[in-house]
């Protein structure tokens, strides 16, 4: 198999990988033909998944809401951490107001949100 183009080929490749994993067991030798085939099929499956099941970067608002959930924060708690009015937090979370550089810095420091996500 040179490429995985269809869902059927994808499913067949996954099945073959499972079979090869059982067959190979602990023999991870690079000169084992079954290992080489499994490695190649894994690359083809990964390419298919990158094309058809791409995971996109979440929006900043989604990340803020996730971090609030993880930390058990309410909007009022977030407002206090960011030292901004509660109404402003609400506007940011609804997308009604752009996030300023000052708030972006505070999001990075207070919620540990990656700068790349903030700047997207």
Secondary structure by P-SEA (a helix, b strand, c coil): ccccccaaaaaaaaaaaaaaaaaaccccccccaaaaaaaaaaaaaaaaaaaccccccccaaaaaaaaaaaacccaaaaaaaacccaaaaaaaaaccccccaaaaaaaaaacccccccccc
